[in-house]
Amino acid sequence: MILCVDEVGNKYLVDVTSVRQIDEKPAELSKKENQIAYKAKEAGFKILVPVVRFLEDWQVQVELTET
């Protein structure tokens, strides 16, 4: 997990994950990660989860979700 602040002061907790296929689901946050995310939300952080999907022919798909 990474802590980030944008140029206007918004705070983010970022947890990047990757998967090997387009239809594969990323792993859920672990118990400890959920505890950290809960505390971060209480402190005003937004939780972002970028998912990097490694596809065929060296293609990559990136999707960003907020929890």
C-alpha positions in Angstrom: 0.0 0.0 0.0 1.1 3.5 -0.9 0.1 6.8 0.6 -0.4 9.7 -1.9 -1.5 13.3 -1.9 -2.5 15.1 -5.0 -1.7 18.7 -6.0 -4.9 20.0 -4.2 -4.3 18.1 -1.0 -6.6 15.1 -1.5 -5.2 12.0 0.3 -5.2 8.5 -1.2 -4.2 5.0 0.0 -3.3 3.0 -3.1 -3.0 -0.8 -3.3 -1.8 -1.9 -6.7 -2.5 -5.5 -7.8 -2.0 -7.5 -11.0 -3.6 -10.4 -12.7 -2.7 -12.5 -15.7 -6.0 -12.8 -17.6 -8.8 -10.4 -18.5 -11.4 -12.4 -16.6 -9.4 -13.1 -13.5 -10.5 -11.3 -10.3 -7.9 -9.5 -8.2 -7.3 -10.8 -4.7 -9.3 -9.2 -1.9 -7.6 -7.1 0.7 -6.1 -9.1 3.5 -7.5 -8.7 7.1 -4.6 -6.4 8.0 -5.0 -4.4 4.8 -8.7 -4.0 5.5 -7.9 -2.7 9.0 -5.4 -0.2 7.5 -8.0 0.9 4.9 -10.6 1.4 7.6 -8.3 3.6 9.6 -7.2 5.5 6.5 -10.9 6.2 5.5 -11.5 7.5 9.0 -8.5 9.9 8.5 -10.0 11.2 5.3 -8.1 9.0 2.8 -9.8 7.7 -0.4 -8.9 4.0 -1.1 -7.8 3.4 -4.7 -7.1 0.0 -6.2 -5.4 0.0 -9.6 -5.6 -3.4 -11.3 -3.0 -4.2 -14.0 -4.1 -7.0 -16.3 -1.4 -8.7 -18.4 -3.0 -9.8 -21.6 -1.9 -11.7 -24.7 0.6 -10.3 -27.2 2.2 -8.0 -24.6 -1.0 -6.0 -24.1 -1.8 -4.5 -20.7 -5.1 -3.2 -19.4 -5.2 -0.9 -16.3 -8.4 -0.3 -14.4 -8.8 1.9 -11.4 -11.5 1.4 -8.7 -12.3 3.2 -5.5 -13.4 1.2 -2.5 
